[in-house]
């Protein structure tokens, strides 16, 4: 039985905590619910996802319906000059990218009448699209873990790539369910140890400490740019942004100590965006399977970010908080020099890595100024608390 498929009794569910976005604030997100945002029942044969599925030579050519799981219109963006700093020109850090991916469920076209998930990736030559294809086609099929089947990819004439996957269902990962956290720990341990033996490291993006240092510097530069805007200068909450810049400065002074610690840790396949929206739990005859999606940000590095631990009320959109004891039980025979305290320290570092990535993501594009300032108000105490408890020394 692949690791990630467990036959266990179902424990009672605890009440759910308040869900937060990747930025920390509860906010509706298109495609973030357990089911589809809408269902298409007409003109199905002309839908781009169906046309791409036919080109792939899949099973049934026409679906019973198309469920929209995620769809962001390309035209939904603010004008760049609305948010640019005084005396600057070009890209504004407050500008939404022109294009986003979309995800559809094609009902009834898969094996035995099942559903197939069609994911549209803009910019088919991008690193993220290439990485996801490598993971689904060359890596996951060779690992002893539960994983989604990839039916193939199709490039269209609009600089897009379609990725067709087995449907994982709608049951989300629930941090408050201990069984889910244990399942996550075991699955991650099996993935990390088994992937080390695959010759794929050079084909995947670097996810070492250097990657996160670059993200830290990029986020700080973008926040500095925001502070140059007249609206931000007139807002008392600019002190929050100034404090975050100070936290970034202090965090960078810890980096030599962080890198020395990372040199002791094994390098392997890492997902780097393990959050509840990217995981499904599927009940099967043999037990429950742990299924992971959205490998766009995956790479080769230390598994710190995937092991990050956040309190329940803040974790749904920033970490899975997998059970570290379950993870250590799996990896210890392969990594005998890595102790459980080492893993706890690695997970602590993972919290910083996740905050850095989320901070950079938040500054690369958002919908409105108030949302931005509210979310940055969540980051500041999180970074301050991490620095206060960090087990790393400044240089």
C-alpha positions as CSV (number, residue, x, y, z in Angstrom):
1,X,0.0,0.0,0.0
2,X,1.5,3.4,-1.0
3,X,2.4,5.7,1.9
4,X,-0.4,8.2,2.2
5,X,-3.1,5.5,2.0
6,X,-4.0,4.6,5.5
7,X,-6.7,2.3,7.0
8,X,-7.6,4.1,10.2
9,X,-10.7,4.8,12.2
10,X,-12.3,8.2,11.7
11,X,-11.9,10.4,14.8
12,X,-14.5,13.0,15.8
13,X,-14.0,16.5,14.2
14,X,-13.2,19.4,16.4
15,X,-14.8,22.8,15.6
16,X,-13.1,24.5,12.7
17,X,-11.0,27.7,13.4
18,X,-11.4,30.8,11.5
19,X,-10.0,30.4,8.0
20,X,-7.4,32.8,6.8
21,X,-6.0,33.6,3.5
22,X,-2.3,33.1,2.6
23,X,-1.9,36.6,4.0
24,X,-3.7,35.9,7.2
25,X,-7.0,37.6,6.7
26,X,-10.3,35.8,6.2
27,X,-11.4,36.6,2.7
28,X,-13.4,34.8,0.0
29,X,-11.3,33.4,-2.8
30,X,-12.6,32.3,-6.2
31,X,-12.3,28.6,-6.5
32,X,-11.4,28.1,-2.8
33,X,-14.5,26.3,-1.7
34,X,-15.0,22.6,-1.4
35,X,-17.1,22.4,-4.6
36,X,-17.4,24.2,-7.9
37,X,-18.1,27.9,-8.1
38,X,-20.5,27.3,-11.0
39,X,-21.5,24.6,-13.4
40,X,-21.6,24.8,-17.2
41,X,-24.2,22.7,-19.0
42,X,-24.4,24.2,-22.5
43,X,-22.0,24.5,-25.5
44,X,-19.8,22.0,-23.8
45,X,-18.1,20.7,-26.9
46,X,-16.8,24.3,-27.7
47,X,-15.2,24.8,-24.3
48,X,-11.4,25.2,-24.5
49,X,-10.8,22.5,-21.9
50,X,-13.0,20.0,-23.9
51,X,-11.2,20.9,-27.1
52,X,-7.9,20.3,-25.5
53,X,-9.1,17.0,-24.0
54,X,-10.1,15.8,-27.5
55,X,-6.7,16.7,-28.9
56,X,-5.1,14.6,-26.2
57,X,-7.2,11.7,-27.4
58,X,-8.8,11.1,-24.0
59,X,-11.8,8.9,-23.4
60,X,-15.3,10.3,-23.8
61,X,-15.1,13.4,-26.0
62,X,-18.0,15.4,-24.4
63,X,-18.6,15.8,-20.7
64,X,-21.9,15.6,-18.9
65,X,-21.1,19.0,-17.4
66,X,-18.1,21.3,-16.6
67,X,-17.6,22.4,-13.1
68,X,-15.6,25.6,-12.6
69,X,-13.2,25.0,-9.7
70,X,-11.1,28.1,-10.3
71,X,-11.3,30.8,-12.9
72,X,-9.8,34.3,-12.8
73,X,-10.6,36.6,-15.8
74,X,-7.5,38.0,-17.5
75,X,-8.9,41.5,-17.6
76,X,-9.4,41.9,-13.9
77,X,-6.5,44.1,-12.9
78,X,-5.9,47.7,-11.8
79,X,-4.2,50.2,-14.1
80,X,-0.5,50.3,-13.2
81,X,-0.3,54.1,-12.9
82,X,-2.9,54.1,-10.2
83,X,-0.4,52.7,-7.7
84,X,3.0,53.7,-8.9
85,X,5.4,55.5,-6.5
86,X,6.2,59.1,-7.3
87,X,9.0,59.6,-9.7
88,X,9.0,55.9,-10.9
89,X,7.7,54.3,-14.0
90,X,7.1,50.7,-15.2
91,X,5.8,47.9,-13.2
92,X,3.8,48.7,-10.0
93,X,4.1,46.2,-7.1
94,X,0.4,46.7,-6.5
95,X,-0.6,45.5,-10.0
96,X,-2.3,42.2,-10.6
97,X,-0.6,39.9,-13.2
98,X,-2.5,39.9,-16.5
99,X,-3.2,36.2,-16.4
100,X,-4.0,33.5,-14.0
101,X,-4.6,29.8,-14.2
102,X,-8.0,28.2,-14.4
103,X,-9.2,24.7,-13.2
104,X,-12.2,22.8,-14.5
105,X,-13.7,19.4,-13.7
106,X,-14.9,17.6,-16.8
107,X,-17.6,15.3,-15.5
108,X,-17.9,11.9,-17.1
109,X,-15.0,11.9,-19.5
110,X,-12.5,9.9,-17.5
111,X,-12.0,6.1,-17.0
112,X,-15.2,4.3,-16.0
113,X,-17.2,7.5,-16.4
114,X,-15.2,9.4,-13.8
115,X,-14.3,13.1,-13.8
116,X,-11.0,14.6,-15.1
117,X,-9.6,17.8,-13.9
118,X,-8.3,20.2,-16.6
119,X,-5.8,22.9,-15.4
120,X,-5.0,25.7,-17.7
121,X,-1.5,27.2,-17.2
122,X,-0.8,30.5,-18.9
123,X,2.7,30.9,-20.4
124,X,3.3,27.3,-21.3
125,X,7.1,28.0,-21.5
126,X,7.2,29.3,-17.9
127,X,9.3,27.6,-15.3
128,X,6.3,26.8,-13.1
129,X,4.5,25.0,-16.0
130,X,7.6,23.1,-16.8
131,X,8.2,22.1,-13.2
132,X,4.6,20.9,-12.7
133,X,4.9,18.7,-15.8
134,X,8.2,17.2,-14.6
135,X,6.7,16.4,-11.2
136,X,3.5,14.7,-12.6
137,X,5.1,12.9,-15.5
138,X,8.6,12.0,-14.3
139,X,8.7,12.1,-10.5
140,X,5.5,11.1,-8.8
141,X,4.9,7.9,-10.8
142,X,8.3,6.6,-9.5
143,X,7.6,7.2,-5.8
144,X,5.9,4.8,-3.3
145,X,3.3,7.4,-2.3
146,X,-0.3,8.1,-3.1
147,X,-0.5,10.5,-6.0
148,X,-2.8,11.8,-8.7
149,X,-2.6,10.2,-12.1
150,X,-1.6,12.5,-14.9
151,X,-3.4,11.9,-18.3
152,X,-1.1,14.2,-20.2
153,X,-0.6,17.8,-21.4
154,X,-1.7,19.7,-24.4
155,X,-0.4,23.1,-25.7
156,X,-2.9,25.3,-27.4
157,X,-2.4,28.3,-29.8
158,X,-2.8,30.9,-27.0
159,X,0.4,30.4,-25.1
160,X,-1.4,28.1,-22.7
161,X,-0.8,24.6,-21.6
162,X,-3.5,22.2,-20.4
163,X,-2.7,19.7,-17.8
164,X,-5.2,16.8,-17.3
165,X,-5.3,15.0,-14.0
166,X,-7.3,12.4,-12.1
167,X,-10.0,14.0,-10.0
168,X,-9.0,14.1,-6.3
169,X,-12.5,14.8,-5.0
170,X,-13.7,17.6,-2.7
171,X,-12.7,16.5,0.9
172,X,-10.2,19.0,2.1
173,X,-7.4,18.5,4.6
174,X,-8.5,19.6,8.0
175,X,-5.7,20.7,10.4
176,X,-7.9,20.1,13.5
177,X,-8.2,16.4,12.6
178,X,-5.2,14.6,14.1
179,X,-5.6,11.7,11.6
180,X,-5.0,14.1,8.7
181,X,-1.8,15.6,10.3
182,X,-0.4,12.1,10.9
183,X,-1.2,11.1,7.4
184,X,0.5,14.3,6.1
185,X,3.6,13.5,8.2
186,X,3.9,10.0,7.0
187,X,3.3,11.0,3.4
188,X,5.9,13.7,3.5
189,X,8.5,11.5,5.1
190,X,8.0,8.8,2.4
191,X,8.2,11.4,-0.4
192,X,11.3,13.1,1.0
193,X,13.3,10.0,1.6
194,X,12.3,8.1,-1.6
195,X,12.8,11.1,-3.9
196,X,16.4,11.5,-2.8
197,X,17.3,8.5,-5.0
198,X,15.9,10.0,-8.2
199,X,18.2,11.9,-10.5
200,X,15.8,14.9,-10.8
201,X,17.5,17.5,-8.7
202,X,19.1,19.3,-11.7
203,X,15.7,19.4,-13.5
204,X,14.0,21.2,-10.7
205,X,14.2,24.8,-9.4
206,X,16.5,25.5,-6.4
207,X,14.6,25.7,-3.1
208,X,17.6,26.1,-0.8
209,X,18.0,28.8,1.8
210,X,19.3,31.1,-1.0
211,X,15.9,31.0,-2.7
212,X,14.2,32.3,0.4
213,X,16.9,35.0,1.0
214,X,16.2,36.2,-2.5
215,X,12.4,36.3,-1.7
216,X,13.1,38.2,1.5
217,X,15.1,40.9,-0.4
218,X,12.5,41.1,-3.1
219,X,9.6,41.5,-0.6
220,X,11.5,44.2,1.3
221,X,12.2,46.1,-2.0
222,X,8.6,46.0,-3.0
223,X,7.4,47.2,0.4
224,X,9.8,50.1,0.2
225,X,8.3,50.9,-3.1
226,X,4.8,51.0,-1.6
227,X,6.0,53.3,1.1
228,X,7.0,55.8,-1.6
229,X,3.3,56.1,-2.7
230,X,1.5,59.3,-1.5
231,X,-1.4,57.2,-0.2
232,X,0.9,55.1,2.0
233,X,2.9,58.2,3.2
234,X,-0.4,59.8,4.4
235,X,-1.6,56.6,6.2
236,X,-0.6,56.1,9.9
237,X,-0.4,52.4,9.1
238,X,2.8,53.0,7.2
239,X,4.5,52.3,10.5
240,X,3.4,48.7,10.0
241,X,5.2,48.6,6.7
242,X,8.3,50.3,8.2
243,X,8.3,47.7,11.0
244,X,8.1,44.9,8.5
245,X,11.1,46.3,6.7
246,X,13.0,46.4,10.0
247,X,12.0,42.7,10.6
248,X,13.3,41.8,7.1
249,X,16.6,43.6,7.9
250,X,17.0,41.7,11.2
251,X,16.1,38.4,9.6
252,X,18.8,38.8,6.9
253,X,21.4,39.2,9.7
254,X,20.4,35.6,10.8
255,X,21.0,34.2,7.4
256,X,24.6,32.9,7.8
257,X,23.4,30.9,10.9
258,X,20.4,29.7,8.9
259,X,22.6,28.5,6.0
260,X,24.9,26.6,8.4
261,X,22.0,24.8,9.8
262,X,20.5,24.1,6.3
263,X,23.8,22.5,5.3
264,X,23.2,19.7,7.7
265,X,19.8,19.0,6.4
266,X,19.1,16.5,3.5
267,X,18.1,17.9,0.1
268,X,15.2,16.3,-1.6
269,X,11.9,17.0,-3.5
270,X,9.9,19.7,-1.8
271,X,6.4,21.1,-2.6
272,X,6.8,24.5,-1.0
273,X,3.1,25.4,-1.0
274,X,1.5,22.7,1.1
275,X,-1.7,24.3,2.3
276,X,-5.2,22.9,2.7
277,X,-6.5,24.1,-0.7
278,X,-3.7,22.0,-2.4
279,X,-4.5,18.7,-0.6
280,X,-7.4,16.3,-0.7
281,X,-8.2,13.3,1.5
282,X,-10.0,10.6,-0.4
283,X,-11.7,7.6,1.2
284,X,-11.0,4.3,-0.6
285,X,-11.6,0.7,0.2
286,X,-8.2,0.3,1.8
287,X,-8.4,3.5,3.8
288,X,-7.7,7.2,3.2
289,X,-5.4,8.6,0.6
290,X,-3.4,11.8,0.9
291,X,-3.4,13.6,-2.5
292,X,-1.4,16.7,-3.3
293,X,-2.0,19.1,-6.2
294,X,-0.4,22.3,-7.6
295,X,3.3,21.5,-7.9
296,X,4.1,24.8,-9.6
297,X,6.4,26.1,-6.9
298,X,8.0,22.7,-6.2
299,X,11.7,22.2,-6.4
300,X,14.8,20.6,-4.8
301,X,15.9,21.7,-1.4
302,X,15.4,21.2,2.3
303,X,11.9,20.3,3.5
304,X,11.6,23.2,6.0
305,X,8.6,25.0,4.4
306,X,6.6,21.8,4.0
307,X,7.1,21.0,7.8
308,X,6.0,24.5,9.0
309,X,3.8,24.6,12.1
310,X,1.3,27.4,12.7
311,X,-1.6,27.6,15.2
312,X,-4.9,26.4,14.0
313,X,-6.6,29.7,13.5
314,X,-3.8,30.9,11.2
315,X,-2.7,27.9,9.4
316,X,-5.3,26.9,6.8
317,X,-3.8,29.0,4.0
318,X,-0.2,29.0,5.1
319,X,0.7,25.5,6.3
320,X,-0.5,21.9,6.9
321,X,1.3,21.6,10.2
322,X,2.0,17.9,9.6
323,X,2.7,15.7,12.7
324,X,6.5,15.9,13.2
325,X,6.6,12.6,15.3
326,X,4.9,10.7,12.4
327,X,7.4,12.3,9.9
328,X,10.4,11.5,12.1
329,X,9.3,7.9,12.4
330,X,9.4,7.5,8.6
331,X,12.6,9.4,7.9
332,X,14.8,8.3,10.9
333,X,15.8,4.9,9.4
334,X,17.1,6.8,6.3
335,X,18.4,9.9,8.1
336,X,19.8,8.5,11.4
337,X,21.7,11.7,12.1
338,X,18.6,13.9,12.1
339,X,17.0,14.0,15.5
340,X,13.5,15.0,16.4
341,X,14.7,18.3,17.9
342,X,16.5,18.9,14.6
343,X,13.1,18.5,12.8
344,X,11.4,20.8,15.2
345,X,14.0,23.5,14.5
346,X,13.6,22.8,10.8
347,X,9.9,23.3,11.1
348,X,10.5,26.6,13.0
349,X,12.7,27.7,10.1
350,X,9.9,26.6,7.7
351,X,7.6,29.1,9.4
352,X,10.0,31.9,8.4
353,X,10.2,30.5,4.9
354,X,6.4,30.4,4.5
355,X,6.1,34.0,5.8
356,X,8.7,35.2,3.4
357,X,7.0,33.5,0.4
358,X,3.6,34.8,1.5
359,X,4.9,38.3,2.0
360,X,6.5,38.4,-1.4
361,X,3.3,36.9,-3.0
362,X,1.2,39.6,-1.3
363,X,3.3,42.4,-2.6
364,X,3.3,41.1,-6.2
365,X,-0.4,41.6,-6.7
366,X,-3.6,42.4,-4.9
367,X,-7.0,43.9,-5.4
368,X,-7.3,46.9,-3.1
369,X,-5.2,49.0,-0.8
370,X,-7.3,48.3,2.3
371,X,-6.9,44.6,1.8
372,X,-3.2,45.0,1.5
373,X,-2.8,47.1,4.6
374,X,-5.0,44.8,6.6
375,X,-3.0,41.7,5.6
376,X,0.3,43.5,6.2
377,X,-1.0,44.2,9.7
378,X,-1.1,40.4,10.2
379,X,2.4,39.8,9.0
380,X,4.1,42.3,11.3
381,X,3.4,40.6,14.6
382,X,4.0,37.2,13.0
383,X,7.5,38.2,11.9
384,X,8.1,39.9,15.2
385,X,7.1,36.8,17.2
386,X,9.2,34.6,15.0
387,X,12.3,36.7,15.5
388,X,11.7,36.8,19.2
389,X,11.7,33.0,19.5
390,X,14.2,32.2,16.7
391,X,17.0,29.8,17.6
392,X,19.4,31.4,15.1
393,X,22.2,33.9,15.9
394,X,22.9,37.1,14.1
395,X,26.2,37.6,12.3
